[in-house]
Amino acid sequence: MKVGICVPALGPYADRRAVHDFTIRAEAAGFDSLWVQEHFQWKAVPKTGYAGMAGVPMPTPYKNLLQPLELLSYCAAITEKVQLGTSILVTAYHRPLLLARRMATLDILSEGRALCGLGLGWMAEEYEHMDTPFERRGGRMTDFVKALKAAWLGDPVEYHGEFFDFGPCDSSPKPFQRRANGEPYVPILTGGGNPKSLARCAKYADGWNPAGMPASATADVRKTLDGMVAENGRSEKLPVYLRIFANPTMEGVAPWDGGFFGGISWHGGIDEMAKKTRECKDAGIDHIIIETNFWEANPDSATWPKHVDFFAPLVDLAHG
């Protein structure tokens, strides 16, 4: 099993020094991947409620959020091996041809280390700002994924779908990575556990990226996903990238209840974290992603690199 960790991106202490030292230390410690996420508005109580739950306020770390592809480009420049993933980019904020070039650029500059996690998002205000129909977000995302994959093929490219229409035109550069048949691509990951999300993943994605699920539940849903993948005539199972919300007990930092994510977070010291890691490994999960951007107990930017030190023992455990 592989282990990723989310780069400092949210909250008041996600500054250049925190990102630099955290990233360098994470690669040196053997972490397999670095991850970022995306939003561009903070509202105390959004129309839809946080994560689509009516009346639920947004976590305060969202008030400050470094933007994802710019952040990963910086990480690419100071690393050599670690993969660079988005968990997630919200398709509502993008157009396929432009994102195809931006992801290809990251993939070229990192020499094939990019992972493109995509999702629906949940914030109606951000959809409105982007002139994107919130009520049709599922169908638009499916069309987006199909168009994005078409844009990475050899020039001239074209796509004619329900929401997106382009070409024939040249649109380069192409990604550094190649499929077995030679086609350029960046692996696309999608999340969600409802039937429509799983069906989209099974038909079009290269991996499944759920968040906040227990290991046993993830394994159960994966069985359903595997069946859908087979029904689509695909022979290989999709790898699972499970994003973990963590609330560590770190020396010198006052304990915290975990806030919104308290009920689904991994809590405690490294022994408790190791137990959860073994559960994921035993459940056949391919890749866990440790998320501490919502850990509001974080006292300053100098503490961010210490997250790497705290979780580093999990790397050997997962790899062994």
Secondary structure, 3 states (H helix, E strand, C coil): CEEEEECCCECCCCCHHHHHHHHHHHHHCCCCEEEECCCCCCCCCCCCCHHHCCCCCCCHHHHCECCHHHHHHHHHHCCCCCEEEECCEEHHHCCHHHHHHHHHHHHHHCCCCEEEEEECCCCHHHHHHCCCCHHHHHHHHHHHHHHHHHHCCCCCEEEECCCCEEEEECCCCCCCCECCCCCECCCEEECCCCHHHHHHHHHHCCEECCECCCHHHHHHHHHHHHHHHHHCCCCCCCCEEEEEEEEECCCCCCCCCCHHHCCCCEEECHHHHHHHHHHHHHCCCCEEEEECCCCCCCCCHHHHHHHHHHHCHHHHHHHC
